[in-house]
Amino acid sequence: MTDGAGARRWDRAGIGLLLLAALAFPLVFTNAAITTYAIFTLMWVAIASAWNILSGFSGYVSLGHAAFYGIGGYALALMAESWHLTTGGYATFAYIPLAGFIAAVFALPIGWIALRTRKHSFVVITIAFIFLLQLLAFNLQGITAGSTGLPLPTPPWTGAFFNVPFYYATLVLAVAAVGVAAWVRRSKFGLGLLAIRDDEDRALGFGVPTGVYKLAAFVLSAFFIGMAGALDGYFSSYVYPQFAFNPQTDITMAAMSFFGGLGSVAGPIVGAVVLEPVQQLLSVNYADLALVVFGLVLLAVIVFLPAGVVPTLSAWARQRAARSAPTGETGAPAEALAPIRGVGESS
Amino acid sequence: MSFILYAIMIGILDGGIYALMACGLTLVFGVMEVINVAQGSLVILGAYMSYVLASTLHLNLYLGLLITMPATFLLGMAIEWAFLRRLRVDRIALSILVTYGVSLAIEGGLGMIFGDTYVALPAPSGTFTLFGYATPDIKLYVFLMACAFLAGLYVLLYRTTFGAALRATVQNRTAAQLIGINVERISTLTFALGAALAAAGGMAFGATRSFHPGSAEDLISRLLVIIVLGGFGSLGGALVGALLFLVVEDMVSVLISPIWGPVVFFAGLILILLVRPQGLFGQLEARRQ
């Protein structure tokens, strides 16, 4: 993750090593408690990276994408119900992209409505959507069975092996989400989203199809988050309204992206890898303390590292490089932060 | 027929309390462009402070406000000074996360001290008859109290120099600064005022229903919907939004089923924003830039 002067090859090698380590992880750590942590961490890597495609790149902070997490979980449960899939297996994983697709289909009208509003109204509208969908999951008892929840196919695996298929499925999802986020970041589409974040009206003036780009980013992130919801539902073999449509999920994905560095590809990964184990560890035994710690971490990060861990560290590394080779660019921090953070603030 | 009238009246009585809680939120947004997600937790914190004062010192609920409101006022000043003032970039997004962090810390702290069981403030148990239905006196009293606070807020905003400076800051922060208004001080005081109003709202909330630390989440979603419906930064909008929200919710609860009350409201918000993205009384956001 050395973002510094032209270390592209090192980046590639680092990514390769990370992937190898991730692939080998369940072979080394066979303890189910540890692989469970790893599964949830990877799941959050996928979720935070997907959230970052919309909210990090375009600046439209959505606090409602947990709705698609819930829709994904319920979609898989309802598919299992209507197609009589009571016992799961490797084939069940094939339905997960379909669940993500259903979440994306829901995201189309929701995004179209929500994106009619600008920044702060948008935030609140997305909050309204998560609560609306949670209430619907509670109330539409004919479809969702209300607060009793819905069962998902029971996985056939037992013992320590139980987690292994889930680990690799989640790894595939996380790699796909990060890969797509990295692709978006480098594409014309991603450039358009960054332009929207900096100054939407000007971006429109320059011919960026802002409406289409925003909606595409909204739907794309909903697709991955829907798959994560379906995978989580399958892993825990039940979906309930209050856990599937959980406002806390929204804040967690936002907090992870902000922690690591909003709008960078590596940021959400770092955020998820650091914060998710902490959250898991604390919330099992000390739910109230976990809230306090999570809140304080959030406050500390925003006050001391307002740009997030990754951009701050890479700016610091660049500064060091510049100091050892004085011909290079100086004043790196401001330079490194400006393109990553919105410059629209000055308006 | 009378039960519909009763539902409307109850909606108005509850709406007054929500208006009190929401006006702090909308003022803070108007002055600072900060969405204070901690408002719900501040309300519940105020309710717990009233609870402690009433159950240990047996202090009258209204007299207790003389302690809880200054305390949350100072807390609000501290929060603004410690966290919000430091936000220079991405104010809207970061302010949500900062205040959410504050909210989590408050909610978790309350949970550690009081546990997750529901409590209610010791309210006098008298009732009066409203369209043939017995209604607790306390609902009327806290409604009148909320009206008194809102009237006081009106006087503060429209009849004092501080109010004029605050409204100038809402209209145009830069211009207000140019004519010599200390907008940082206005921001601190506004945030503190919002927190103090939240404590008053918390007493009213806790006196009319039971609550627990997690009530903050349900509350903040409703308050946010109210101020979006009314239009960000619009005080009148917050009042109308609060009354409309609770009257509609109570009507639907009575006519259809209690479980559909909140749904109709969230759905209504989405429909209204389709027609008026700026809310009922808000200005178009493009104009703010």
Interface residues (C-beta under 8 A of the other chain):
Chain A: S55 G59 V61 L63 I113 R116 T117 R118 K119 H120 S121 V123 V124 I125 I127 A128 F129 F131 L132 L135 L136 F138 N139 D201 P247 I251 A254 A255 F258 L262 A287 D288 L289 A290 L291 V292 V293 F294 G295 L296 V297 L298 L299 I302 V303 P306 A307 L337 R341 G342 E345 S347
Chain B: F29 E33 I35 A82 F83 R86 L87 R88 V89 D90 R91 I92 A93 L94 I96 L97 V98 Y100 G101 V102 S103 L104 A105 I106 E107 G108 G109 G111 M112 P213 E217 S221 L224 V225 I227 V228 F232 I259 W260 P262 V263 F266 A267 L269 I270 L273 L274 P277 Q278 G279 E285 A286 Q289
